[in-house]
Amino acid sequence: MSFDYDLFVIGGGSGGVRAGRVAAEGGARVALAEESRMGGTCVIRGCVPKKLMVFASGYRQAVIDAQEYGWDLTPGSFDWPRFRARLDAELNRLESVYRTNLARPGTTIHDQRATVVDPHTLRLADGTTVTARHILVATGGKPFVPDTVPGAELAMTSNDVFQMEELPKSILIVGGGYIATEFAFILKGLGVEVTQYYRGAQVLRGFDEEARGLVAEAMGHAGIDLHCGTDVERIEKRDGQLWVKASTGREACFDKVLYATGRRPNTEGLGLEAAGISLGRNGAVPVDAHNQTSVPSIFAIGDVTDRVQLTPVAIREGAAFVETVFKGNPTTVDYENIPSAVFTQPELGAVGLTEEEAREREPVDIYCAAFRPMQHAFIGRQERVMFKLVVAKESRKVLGCHIVAPGAGEMIQIAAVAVKMGATKADFDAVVAVHPTMAEEIVLMKQPVRSY
């Protein structure tokens, strides 16, 4: 049977673009459909614009610190329209790069929605049907807003933050994951009064408990009004603001409400069920180790599979898919010891097992140092940093590394190499410290603070 394309990719995010580009470079006839902007969540409405906002939000505190260090400076007001214009220009540039790299090897780009008709047929939004030997679903995820809360439709999501015409004076952020917590620090740093409701006992569920606690402590120092064990019961428009009643009975008004309560796979209306694929929890596409669904010609990668929701993981999955399907080299992705960073202020970097996970598996020693770094202590700032190693008692292998500090995202990338290689505590101890730095503590901790 002949097909219009060897590969049709649905979704122009990082994973889909990588798969389409590499397959086309190898000589495959490739098409890709994207109904929104090329680059997907990470480039257009996620990692990249968020990190640029992190940079922008940090300058207020930097100016205050500079004054304490002797500089004659005065914090000014933040010009959101000026920043947003520059942000939009940068995202346009990055989208153009993605589009150019994809088109260069001959990929056909369809700037419209595509849905699956059967295992080898797709329908474009303009009514055109095309066929493909292989279909790759890479449609990512979308913000989840519970439909059980009256008035929740009045709130915005993380997708909307970068499109605000002006900054609000006050905002309620609902959620306690990394998106909610990052935006709490960002918006507070830009001068917005931030309140955060989270129904759980502590923010950043899934990360190391001690690290979570230190981030929550930093939120207090930053002036973020955090309420754990609190959820939203109702939202109403009142006098130009949004009135919110909390599960605790608290009532308050805010200029904006931001829901950051997780993301769900973006599979609604794709036609996958009609093609013979039974979707999993929250609409996830079930796949095997080689990213193949129950329909042999259809594959899926990235957040749409709801495995590990990280852009670099989606890119690896896209590359593995091409190796397996087009290069005859069956390749899987290793999901063990994937490093991650939460761009709070200070940042949280993590790789490997948390203390809680490790002590459920085997006897462990915990090495931890929490302190005020020199830069803060000199000017009387109270914020602390933390360096932590989780070590197996028997093998002395470092099972996990957790850092809460400015630049933790940069540091954890390097530490992850050691953890991935199976470094032992003795390997860390053998390294000479770089002094004076915060990070030297990671090789200077000689005695465990506790053992299990």
C-alpha positions as CSV (number, residue, x, y, z in Angstrom):
1,M,0.0,0.0,0.0
2,S,1.3,3.5,-0.9
3,F,1.0,6.4,1.5
4,D,1.3,10.2,1.1
5,Y,3.9,10.3,3.9
6,D,6.2,7.9,5.7
7,L,5.5,9.9,8.9
8,F,2.8,12.3,10.0
9,V,3.4,14.1,13.3
10,I,0.5,15.7,15.2
11,G,1.9,18.5,17.3
12,G,4.7,21.1,16.8
13,G,6.2,21.0,20.3
14,S,9.8,20.1,21.1
15,G,9.3,16.4,20.9
16,G,7.3,16.3,17.7
17,V,9.6,18.8,15.9
18,R,12.6,16.7,16.9
19,A,11.1,13.5,15.6
20,G,9.9,15.1,12.4
21,R,13.1,16.9,11.7
22,V,15.4,13.9,12.3
23,A,13.2,11.5,10.3
24,A,13.2,13.9,7.4
25,E,16.9,14.4,7.6
26,G,17.2,10.6,7.2
27,G,15.2,10.7,3.9
28,A,11.6,10.0,5.2
29,R,8.7,11.8,3.7
30,V,7.4,13.8,6.7
31,A,4.5,16.1,7.4
32,L,3.6,17.9,10.7
33,A,0.4,19.6,11.7
34,E,0.3,22.2,14.5
35,E,-2.9,24.1,15.1
36,S,-1.3,26.8,17.4
37,R,2.2,28.1,17.3
38,M,5.3,26.1,16.4
39,G,7.4,25.3,19.5
40,G,4.6,24.1,21.7
41,T,4.2,24.6,25.4
42,C,7.9,24.9,26.3
43,V,8.8,27.6,23.8
44,I,5.6,29.6,23.5
45,R,3.8,29.3,26.9
46,G,6.0,27.4,29.3
47,C,9.7,26.9,30.1
48,V,11.2,29.7,27.9
49,P,8.9,32.7,28.7
50,K,8.6,31.6,32.3
51,K,12.4,31.5,32.8
52,L,12.7,35.0,31.2
53,M,10.1,36.2,33.7
54,V,12.1,34.5,36.5
55,F,15.1,36.6,35.4
56,A,13.0,39.8,35.3
57,S,11.5,39.2,38.7
58,G,14.8,38.8,40.4
59,Y,16.1,42.3,39.8
60,R,13.9,43.9,42.4
61,Q,15.7,42.0,45.2
62,A,19.0,42.4,43.4
63,V,18.7,46.2,43.6
64,I,17.7,46.0,47.3
65,D,20.7,43.7,48.0
66,A,23.0,46.1,46.0
67,Q,21.9,49.0,48.3
68,E,22.9,46.9,51.3
69,Y,26.3,46.3,49.7
70,G,26.9,50.0,49.3
71,W,25.4,50.9,45.9
72,D,23.4,54.1,45.7
73,L,20.4,52.6,43.8
74,T,16.7,53.0,44.2
75,P,14.3,50.2,43.1
76,G,12.0,51.5,40.3
77,S,8.7,50.2,39.0
78,F,8.5,47.3,36.6
79,D,7.5,48.2,33.0
80,W,5.4,45.1,32.0
81,P,4.4,46.4,28.5
82,R,8.1,46.9,27.7
83,F,9.1,43.5,29.0
84,R,6.2,41.8,27.2
85,A,7.0,43.4,23.9
86,R,10.6,42.1,24.1
87,L,9.3,38.7,25.3
88,D,6.9,38.5,22.3
89,A,9.7,39.3,19.9
90,E,11.9,36.6,21.4
91,L,9.2,34.0,21.2
92,N,8.6,35.0,17.6
93,R,12.3,34.5,16.9
94,L,12.3,31.1,18.5
95,E,9.2,30.0,16.7
96,S,10.8,31.0,13.4
97,V,13.9,28.9,14.3
98,Y,11.7,25.8,15.0
99,R,9.9,26.3,11.7
100,T,13.0,26.8,9.7
101,N,14.8,23.8,11.2
102,L,11.7,21.6,10.5
103,A,11.2,22.8,7.0
104,R,14.9,22.7,5.9
105,P,15.1,18.9,5.4
106,G,11.8,18.9,3.5
107,T,9.1,18.5,6.1
108,T,5.6,19.6,4.9
109,I,4.1,21.9,7.6
110,H,0.3,22.1,8.0
111,D,-0.7,25.1,10.1
112,Q,-4.0,23.6,11.2
113,R,-5.5,20.9,13.4
114,A,-5.2,17.2,12.4
115,T,-7.3,14.4,13.7
116,V,-6.9,10.6,13.3
117,V,-9.5,8.9,11.1
118,D,-8.1,5.4,11.1
119,P,-4.6,3.8,11.7
120,H,-3.2,5.3,8.5
121,T,-5.5,8.3,7.7
122,L,-5.7,11.8,9.0
123,R,-8.1,14.6,8.4
124,L,-7.0,18.2,8.4
125,A,-9.1,21.1,9.6
126,D,-9.7,22.3,6.0
127,G,-11.3,18.9,5.1
128,T,-8.3,17.4,3.4
129,T,-7.4,13.8,4.1
130,V,-3.9,12.4,4.0
131,T,-2.4,9.0,4.6
132,A,0.8,8.0,6.5
133,R,2.6,4.8,7.1
134,H,3.3,5.9,10.7
135,I,1.5,8.5,12.9
136,L,3.1,10.2,15.8
137,V,1.0,11.9,18.4
138,A,2.9,14.7,20.2
139,T,0.1,17.0,21.2
140,G,1.5,17.7,24.7
141,G,-0.7,18.7,27.6
142,K,-3.0,21.5,28.6
143,P,-3.8,23.3,31.9
144,F,-6.5,21.6,34.0
145,V,-9.1,23.7,35.8
146,P,-11.7,21.8,37.8
147,D,-15.2,22.2,36.5
148,T,-16.7,21.5,40.0
149,V,-15.9,25.0,41.4
150,P,-18.6,27.6,40.6
151,G,-17.0,30.5,38.8
152,A,-13.8,28.7,37.9
153,E,-14.2,29.9,34.3
154,L,-13.4,33.4,35.6
155,A,-9.9,32.4,36.4
156,M,-6.9,32.3,34.0
157,T,-4.3,29.6,33.5
158,S,-0.6,29.6,33.0
159,N,-1.2,29.9,29.2
160,D,-2.8,33.3,29.8
161,V,-0.1,34.8,32.1
162,F,2.2,35.8,29.2
163,Q,-0.7,37.6,27.4
164,M,-1.8,39.9,30.2
165,E,-2.1,43.5,29.0
166,E,-1.1,44.8,32.4
167,L,0.1,43.3,35.7
168,P,-2.6,43.0,38.4
169,K,-2.1,44.6,41.8
170,S,-3.2,41.4,43.5
171,I,-3.6,37.7,42.5
172,L,-4.7,34.5,44.0
173,I,-2.8,31.4,42.7
174,V,-4.5,28.1,43.2
175,G,-2.3,25.1,43.3
176,G,0.9,23.9,44.9
177,G,3.0,22.3,42.1
178,Y,6.0,23.7,40.4
179,I,4.0,25.9,38.0
180,A,1.9,27.5,40.8
181,T,4.9,28.0,43.1
182,E,7.2,29.4,40.4
183,F,4.6,32.0,39.4
184,A,4.1,32.9,43.0
185,F,7.7,34.0,43.2
186,I,7.7,35.5,39.8
187,L,4.7,37.7,40.2
188,K,5.7,38.7,43.8
189,G,9.1,39.8,42.4
190,L,7.4,41.9,39.8
191,G,5.5,43.8,42.5
192,V,2.2,41.9,42.6
193,E,0.6,41.0,46.0
194,V,0.4,37.2,45.8
195,T,-1.8,34.9,47.8
196,Q,-1.6,31.1,47.2
197,Y,-4.1,28.4,48.1
198,Y,-3.1,24.8,48.1
199,R,-5.3,22.0,49.3
200,G,-2.3,19.8,50.3
201,A,-0.2,20.0,53.5
202,Q,2.9,21.4,51.7
203,V,3.8,22.8,48.3
204,L,5.8,20.8,45.7
205,R,4.4,17.3,46.3
206,G,6.7,14.7,45.0
207,F,9.9,16.5,45.9
208,D,12.0,15.9,49.0
209,E,10.2,16.9,52.1
210,E,13.0,18.9,53.6
211,A,13.6,20.8,50.3
212,R,9.8,21.5,50.1
213,G,9.9,23.0,53.6
214,L,12.8,25.3,52.8
215,V,11.1,26.6,49.7
216,A,7.9,27.2,51.7
217,E,10.1,29.1,54.2
218,A,11.5,31.2,51.4
219,M,8.0,32.0,50.3
220,G,7.3,33.5,53.7
221,H,10.5,35.6,53.5
222,A,9.4,36.8,50.1
223,G,6.0,38.0,51.4
224,I,3.9,35.4,49.6
225,D,0.7,34.7,51.6
226,L,0.7,30.9,51.4
227,H,-2.4,29.0,52.7
228,C,-1.9,25.2,52.7
229,G,-4.9,22.9,53.5
230,T,-7.0,25.5,51.6
231,D,-9.1,25.1,48.4
232,V,-11.5,27.4,46.5
233,E,-15.2,26.9,47.0
234,R,-16.6,29.7,44.8
235,I,-15.5,32.6,42.6
236,E,-17.7,35.6,41.7
237,K,-17.3,38.9,40.0
238,R,-17.7,41.8,42.5
239,D,-17.0,45.5,41.9
240,G,-14.4,44.9,39.2
241,Q,-12.6,42.2,41.2
242,L,-12.9,38.5,41.8
243,W,-14.4,37.5,45.1
244,V,-13.2,34.1,46.4
245,K,-14.5,32.0,49.1
246,A,-12.1,29.4,50.5
247,S,-12.8,26.0,52.0
248,T,-11.6,27.4,55.3
249,G,-14.4,30.1,55.2
250,R,-11.9,32.8,54.3
251,E,-13.3,35.5,51.9
252,A,-11.2,37.9,49.9
253,C,-11.1,39.8,46.6
254,F,-8.3,39.7,44.0
255,D,-7.7,41.4,40.7
256,K,-6.9,38.0,39.1
257,V,-7.2,34.3,40.0
258,L,-4.7,31.9,38.4
259,Y,-5.4,28.2,38.4
260,A,-2.3,26.1,38.3
261,T,-3.7,22.8,39.4
262,G,-1.9,20.5,37.0
263,R,-1.9,19.6,33.3
264,R,-3.8,16.9,31.4
265,P,-2.9,15.1,28.2
266,N,-4.2,17.0,25.2
267,T,-6.1,14.2,23.4
268,E,-9.7,15.5,23.4
269,G,-11.2,15.2,19.9
270,L,-8.1,13.7,18.3
271,G,-10.0,10.6,17.1
272,L,-7.7,8.2,18.8
273,E,-10.5,6.1,20.3
274,A,-12.1,5.7,16.8
275,A,-8.8,4.5,15.6
276,G,-8.8,1.7,18.2
277,I,-6.8,3.2,21.1
278,S,-8.3,3.1,24.6
279,L,-7.1,6.2,26.4
280,G,-5.8,6.0,29.9
281,R,-6.3,8.1,33.0
282,N,-7.0,11.7,32.3
283,G,-6.9,11.0,28.6
284,A,-3.3,9.8,28.4
285,V,-2.2,7.7,25.4
286,P,-0.9,4.4,26.6
287,V,2.4,3.3,24.9
288,D,5.0,0.6,25.4
289,A,8.7,1.1,25.9
290,H,9.2,2.0,22.2
291,N,6.4,4.6,22.3
292,Q,4.0,2.4,20.3
293,T,0.3,2.3,21.1
294,S,-2.0,-0.7,20.8
295,V,-2.4,0.3,17.1
296,P,0.9,-0.7,15.5
297,S,1.1,2.3,13.1
298,I,0.4,4.9,15.8
299,F,3.0,6.1,18.3
300,A,3.0,8.8,21.0
301,I,5.6,10.8,22.9
302,G,5.9,13.6,25.4
303,D,3.3,14.9,27.9
304,V,0.4,13.3,26.0
305,T,1.6,10.0,27.4
306,D,1.6,11.4,30.9
307,R,4.8,9.6,31.9
308,V,7.4,12.3,32.7
309,Q,6.3,15.8,31.8
310,L,9.6,17.4,30.9
311,T,10.6,18.9,27.6
312,P,14.1,17.1,27.5
313,V,12.3,13.8,28.0
314,A,9.9,14.4,25.1
315,I,12.9,15.3,22.9
316,R,14.7,12.0,23.9
317,E,11.5,10.1,23.2
318,G,11.2,11.7,19.8
319,A,14.8,10.7,19.0
320,A,14.3,7.2,20.3
321,F,11.1,6.9,18.1
322,V,13.1,7.7,15.0
323,E,15.9,5.3,15.9
324,T,13.4,2.5,16.4
325,V,11.1,3.1,13.5
326,F,13.2,4.6,10.8
327,K,16.7,3.5,11.5
328,G,16.0,-0.1,12.6
329,N,17.8,0.4,15.9
330,P,15.3,-0.3,18.7
331,T,15.9,2.4,21.3
332,T,14.2,3.1,24.7
333,V,14.6,6.1,27.0
334,D,16.1,5.6,30.4
335,Y,13.8,7.2,32.9
336,E,15.9,6.6,36.0
337,N,17.6,9.5,37.7
338,I,16.2,12.3,35.5
339,P,17.3,15.6,37.0
340,S,14.7,18.4,37.4
341,A,14.6,22.0,38.6
342,V,11.9,24.2,40.0
343,F,12.6,27.8,39.3
344,T,11.5,29.2,42.6
345,Q,13.6,31.8,44.3
346,P,15.8,30.2,45.5
347,E,15.7,27.3,43.0
348,L,15.2,23.7,43.8
349,G,17.2,21.1,42.0
350,A,16.8,17.4,42.4
351,V,18.0,14.1,41.0
352,G,17.4,10.6,42.2
353,L,15.5,9.4,45.2
354,T,14.0,11.7,47.9
355,E,14.8,10.9,51.5
356,E,11.3,9.5,51.9
357,E,11.5,7.3,48.8
358,A,15.0,5.9,49.7
359,R,14.2,5.0,53.3
360,E,11.3,2.8,52.1
361,R,13.7,0.8,49.9
362,E,16.8,0.3,52.0
363,P,18.8,1.5,54.9
364,V,20.2,5.0,54.2
365,D,22.3,7.8,55.6
366,I,21.2,11.4,55.1
367,Y,23.8,14.1,54.8
368,C,22.4,17.6,54.8
369,A,23.7,21.2,55.3
370,A,21.3,24.1,55.6
371,F,22.7,27.6,56.2
372,R,22.7,31.2,55.3
373,P,25.2,31.7,52.4
374,M,27.9,34.3,52.7
375,Q,26.2,36.7,50.2
376,H,23.0,36.7,52.3
377,A,24.5,36.6,55.8
378,F,26.7,39.7,55.0
379,I,23.6,41.9,54.6
380,G,21.4,40.2,57.2
381,R,19.1,38.3,54.9
382,Q,17.6,35.3,56.6
383,E,17.0,33.0,53.6
384,R,18.8,29.7,53.8
385,V,20.2,27.3,51.3
386,M,20.4,23.5,51.5
387,F,22.6,20.8,50.1
388,K,21.5,17.2,50.7
389,L,22.8,13.7,49.7
390,V,20.8,10.5,50.2
391,V,23.3,7.6,50.6
392,A,22.8,3.9,50.7
393,K,24.3,2.4,53.9
394,E,25.6,-0.8,52.4
395,S,26.9,0.3,48.9
396,R,27.6,3.9,49.9
397,K,26.1,4.9,46.5
398,V,24.5,8.3,46.3
399,L,20.9,7.6,45.6
400,G,19.7,11.2,45.5
401,C,20.9,14.8,45.5
402,H,18.7,17.8,46.5
403,I,19.7,21.4,46.4
404,V,17.8,24.5,47.4
405,A,19.9,27.6,46.5
406,P,20.3,30.3,43.9
407,G,21.5,28.6,40.7
408,A,20.4,25.1,41.9
409,G,19.1,24.3,38.4
410,E,22.6,24.8,37.1
411,M,24.3,22.9,39.9
412,I,22.0,19.9,39.7
413,Q,22.8,19.3,36.1
414,I,26.4,18.7,37.0
415,A,25.6,16.7,40.1
416,A,23.2,14.5,38.0
417,V,26.2,13.2,36.0
418,A,27.7,11.8,39.2
419,V,24.5,10.3,40.4
420,K,23.7,8.8,37.0
421,M,27.2,7.2,36.9
422,G,26.6,5.6,40.3
423,A,29.1,7.7,42.3
424,T,29.5,6.9,46.0
425,K,29.8,9.1,49.0
426,A,33.6,8.4,49.0
427,D,33.7,9.8,45.4
428,F,32.1,13.0,46.5
429,D,34.4,13.2,49.6
430,A,37.5,12.8,47.4
431,V,36.8,16.0,45.5
432,V,38.6,19.1,46.7
433,A,36.2,21.9,47.7
434,V,35.9,25.1,45.6
435,H,36.1,27.8,48.3
436,P,34.4,30.1,49.1
437,T,31.2,28.8,47.4
438,M,27.9,27.5,48.5
439,A,28.3,24.3,46.5
440,E,31.5,23.3,48.4
441,E,29.2,21.9,51.1
442,I,28.2,19.0,48.8
443,V,31.7,17.6,49.2
444,L,32.3,18.7,52.8
445,M,29.5,16.8,54.7
446,K,31.4,14.1,56.6
447,Q,28.8,12.9,59.1
448,P,25.2,11.9,58.4
449,V,22.6,14.1,60.2
450,R,20.3,11.0,60.5
451,S,20.1,7.4,59.5
452,Y,17.4,4.9,58.7
